[in-house]
Amino acid sequence: MTPTYSEGDNVLVSSLPLIFTKPKKGDVVVFEKFNRFYIKRIDKIEKGKYFLVGDNKKDSFDSRRFGSVKRGQVKAKVILKI
């Protein structure tokens, strides 16, 4: 997610916003894929699936490589960079 977030940055995340509202385009979310957690930005939402991209589009492991993720894989929303 460079340049917005870099390795080693601390971020505050919460699952509470996802209880009250659906994630929308532009939100930065935490999701689970391949038994790991990642932070990416929602680029598109189609039929309940989320296409997630990193801010460094030239070098990002994101939906362009692994495809869309289901709503259940989205675990939290990034609230604040600390």
N, C-alpha and C positions, 0 to 999 in steps of 0.2 A: 504493500500500500504506500510505498514511497512515492511522492514526497510527503504525503499527509501524515502517515505513520511509518516509523522506522523500527527495525528490530531493536528490542530493548526498551521501547516506549512503554509507559504504563497507561492503561486506559481503564475507565470505569464502564462496566457493561451491566445491563439489567434485562431480565426477561419480563419485567412488569409492563413495559410499554407494548409488548406483543400480546398481552392479555386483553388490553383495552382497544388497541387499534391494529390493523393489518400493516405489515411492512409496506413501504411505498418506494417508488423509484428515487434514488439518491440516498436512501438510508444506508448507513454502514452497519453491517450485522456480523455476528459471530455465528458460524454454522459448522456442522460436523460432516466430514467426508473422509473416508478411508481411515476411520478411527482416530482422527486428529481434528483439532479445532482451527479454523481459519477466520480471518477478518477480511471482508470484501464489501464492495459497494453494489447495491442493487441497480442494475442497468435496465432490465426489462422484467415484466411479470406477464406470463402467458399461461392461462389454464391452470392456475395454482402452482406453477413452477417458476422459480426465480433464476434469472440469468445474472450471475455475479461476476464483476470484474474488479481488478486491482487498478489503482490510480496510475501505476507505471505500466502502461499498456504494452510497451515493447518487451518487458520481461516480467510477466506475471503468470503465476499458476492459478488460472481461474476458469470460468465456465467455457471459455474458448477451447480449453484442453479437456476438461472433464464433464462438460455438459451442465445442464440446469440442475438445480437442487429442489427438492420438495419442501413444502412449508414445514413439515415436521423436522427437517434437518436444520432449520434456522432456530437457534437457541436463545439468542439475546441481541439487543441493539446496543451499539456503542453510544454512550451518553456524553463522555468527556475524555479528552486527553489530559493526563495529569502531568 
